[in-house]
Every structure is written in C-alpha cells, then in structure tokens.
C-alpha cells in the first residue's frame, strides 16, 4: 500500500513538472486577442489626416503632430460662424476617435456619416467626422 502511494505521488510530481513547461492551451488564443485589442488607435485616425468640410465655411484640417509622437494630431478648425470660434488644437488618438480640448470644453472627434452629424446639408454624405450633434465635417 505504501509502495502504491509512493508510486502515485511520484507520477503526480512528474506530470506536474512536465506541464509547467507547456503553456496552457488557451494562452495562444488569449495572446492573439490581446494583440488585436492592443493595436494602436492611431492606425485608424491616421486615415483622417487632411481637410474636412463643414457647412457655411466651417472646416477641419487634421495633420500629424510628428514632434509629439504617434497618435498625436493638430486640428486646425473653424467650428463656428464667429471669428473667435476657430483655432488649432492638440488631439490624441483614442479607441473612440481623437480626443481634444478647446474653449467650449473637452471634445471627441469620431467617425460617422451625414446623418450622424444632425445637419440636413450633410445627410447624403458617407464619410464624416463628428465633434458634436450639429457639428460635422465630411469628405466627398
């Protein structure tokens, strides 16, 4: 009986040692998923670089801020009809879009279509960026 218990204990120890060297079966799937989730946000927002047109002379010009690093942008915009509703703002890529701050508060520039802008003049557009309902910029 003691020999059986000793043999069984030895087998358990040997099997545990050999399984320590092998990764768990799910770690590969977890690793692939984590890699996809950790893709840089700026891969999407880099495609937004360039000029976007709003209504009544409003515009948005996005450029990369190379000195600040990947995922950093400069947003030159005329976002209102008054002259003081314009400027250049620093933006940062996030999972949702480009986060930036201006005089009227924290903003998130996100992708959408003309309907998402909430503006009847842009309803037919398909490639737009929206800062807020009633403030959108589109490309043809």
N, C-alpha and C positions, 0 to 999 in steps of 0.2 A: 504494500500500500504506500509506503514511504517512497519506494522507487518510482511508482507511478506518479505521485505528486511531484517529485523532483523532476522527472522527465517532462511532465506537463508544464511546470514552471520554466524550465529551460526552453521549451518550444515557444512559449509565450514571449519570453525575453528576446529570442532570436527573431521572431516575426515582428516585434515592435521596432527592433533596431533596423531591420531592412525596410520597414515602411517609413521610417524617418527620412530616408534618403530620397524617397519618391514624393513629388508634390501631390497634393490632393487633386482628385480628378476635376473638381470644379474650379481650380485656380486658373487654368488656361482660359476658360470662358470668362471668368471674372476679370482677368487681365485684359482680354480683348475689349470687354465692355468698358473698363476703366480707361483704356486708351482712347476709345471713341468719345467718351464723355469729357476727356481732358484735351480734346482738340482745341487749339487756340481759337478764341471767339473772333479774332481779327481776320481769320480766313474768309468769313462771310462779309464783315464790314469793310474789308479792303476793296471789295467789289463795288462799294458805294462811292468810291473816290470819283470826283468830278462835279459837274454842275447839274443842279436840280431846279426846276422852275415851279414857282407857285402862281398865284393869281395876282393881278393888279401890280405887277412889278416886283413881287416878292421872289426871293431866290435863296438857294443854299449851295454853297461851294465847299466841298469836302476835300481836304488834302491830308496826306500823311504827315505827322509831325516826327520826322526822322530823328531829330535830336532827342526826343523823349522816348523813343523805342517803339517796338512793335505794338500795334493796337492802340496807338495814341494818334489823335487827329486834331486838326484845326478846322473849325467850322466858321466860315465867313457867311453871314446871313443878313438879309433884310427880312425880318419876321413880322413887321407891322407896317402900316401906312405912314406913321410918323417917322421923321428922320432919326430920332433917338432910339427907335426900335431896330437897330442894326448893330453889328459888331462882329468881332472874331472871338470865338470861344474855344477853349480846350475841351476835347472829348476823349472818352476812354471806352474801348470795346467791352461789352458785357455779353452774357448769353442772350439777352433780350434785344440788344442793339447798341447804340452809342449813348452813353450817359454824359451829360454836360450840364453846366450851370450858367445861367445868365441873370440879368437884373430881375426878371419875373420868377426866378426860382429854379429849382432842380428840374431838369428835363430828361426825357428818354426818347431818342430818335429811333423809331422802329420801322420795319418794312411793312408794306400793305399795298392796297390798291386804291383807286379813286374813290370808291365807296367808303373805305375806311377813313378817308380824310374828312368826311362830313361836309364836303363842298360840292355843290351841284356842277360847278365848272370843271371839276376833275373826275366826275363819275365814270367816264369812259376809259380813263387811264388804268393801266395794269401794273406799272412799275413805279411805286411811290414810296416816299418816306414820310412818316407822320410824327410830329412833335407833340401834338395835342389835337383833339377834335376841333376842326376849323382851321388847323394849320398843317398844311401838307405841301409837299414838293414832289413833282413827278418828272419822269423822263418819257419821251415818246418811244 
